[in-house]
Amino acid sequence: MNADQFYKEIKSLKPQLKDFNDYSMEFAQGYIDDMYIEPWSEPFEAMPNDPVLDLIGRYDVGTLCIQVFEFFAPDDVGENEKYIYFGNKEGSPLAIEKATGQIAEMNPNEESIICYMAKDQSCFLDFLVALEKLNQLWIFHGMTDEERDEELQKLLPILGGDKYAHGIEDLYCLFISLSKDKH
């Protein structure tokens, strides 16, 4: 998936207040606010070979939050000789490993990898769209825990396979805690 495809997908998934019948107004408005994505009025030059960086440079995703995944604003993207830091997962930096192109969740206190998240930037964007679709299916249509867990397992091929399973293990717990915030 490239940046333009991601933008169109996320825009098409943004719910309206009326969709949140069984949820508090505070939860509903927060959810909608977290889905903010718009083109920059003066975008950076397109980077089609780097879909995540292209997304950040051409679209305002600084407040976009899909579950526990957030992007940095362009000025906050950082890099060193090994990594390009572009976002967070629950406070842990997300980075592109320059040598392999893989997406990694990093230890916030040192330059070490907690786990690999996706085999490349395109797969990571595909995953975020699939995760948002699953999240909305769960919120608006209800799912049993077993159905939810089966659907989460279906995300592994999108990420690149079993190597990336550790990166989504905590999402199982997150879905459970979100159900407690429903009202």
PyMOL commands that set and color helices and strands:
alter all, ss='L'
color gray80, all
select helices_A, chain A and resi 3-13+17-19+25-34+51-58+74-76+121-141+145-153+156-159+162-180
alter helices_A, ss='H'
color red, helices_A
select strands_A, chain A and resi 38-39+59-60+65-66+69-71+78-79+83-89+92-97+103-106+113-118
alter strands_A, ss='S'
color yellow, strands_A
deselect
rebuild
show_as cartoon
